């Protein structure tokens, strides 16, 4: 499906992840279904939360250069108006918020001019969104909203741009986790005046001006990177966690040994019962074989007239002539 999409691979991945069409979610659904079926047949698995409608808007907004404009003679005023759309944790969500406000105001061009938003760029975003929605319908990708749970959108963004993850190095300074390239927050970013700097972020692209500035930045949880980018990242366990894991491993081994010993005792008891029943079965088999052959050995004796158990006697010899 990513190959059939006209978008860049990260943007296509974001849409599929937000719609719950990635392989990881399928595996999670199968595991959840197996666990629920083994525990109780009455329990039903709930589908994973999806946010494909919001992700579609973010992808469409990222497909245009920018939706905000900053005139030179009205810089402070435009910055103050732009801050009204800021979502403190994400520039991507700031774009989403601006588009939703434009939609609530009836897609008005005058509203865009009053809020220093390019109405032509917004119309382009709307066209791209309609085209991508038709493509999603043809591919049977669900179009579902998360109803304001924007942490799901941030997780979808992290799944698409985990390779552009950066870690905090100083005040407003970051370093790319994979390439060790320095990156900085732009003053126009929603995270720049957040009040606190998140430890981990992902960004859409890196722009070089006077410094290496990150464009379209979103704060993410470090565990999301380990979960969604398992090839590159992992969670480092503390000493207490390692000790706890070893303790659980020992307990699991002890339970396995106890189960093995119990099963071994049961097998030995079964074997003893079979051996105790084996002689009687052998006698029964011998008697049955004799009966099939025609009876016992006594019944096979030849019986003569005059008695059933009388032995056959020889007749007396005639006397020889010359002898008395």
Buried (B, 14 or more C-beta within 10 A) or exposed (E): BBEEBEBBEBBBBBBBBBBBBBEBBEEBBEEBEEEBEEEEEEEEBEEBBBBBBBBBBBBBBBBBEBBBBBEEEEEEEBBEBBEEBBBBBBBBBBBBBBBEBBEEEEBEEEBBEEBBBBBEBBBBBBEBBEEBBEBBEEBEBBBBEBEEEBBBBBBBBBBBBBBBBBBBEEEBBBBBBEEEEBBBBBEBBBBBEBEEBBEBBBBBEBEEEEEBBBBBBBBBBBEBBBBBBEEEBEEEEEEEEEEEEEEEEEEEEEEEEEEEEEEEEEEEEEEEEEEEEEEEEEEEEEEEEBEEEEEEEEEEEEEEEEEEEEEEEEEEEEEEEEEE
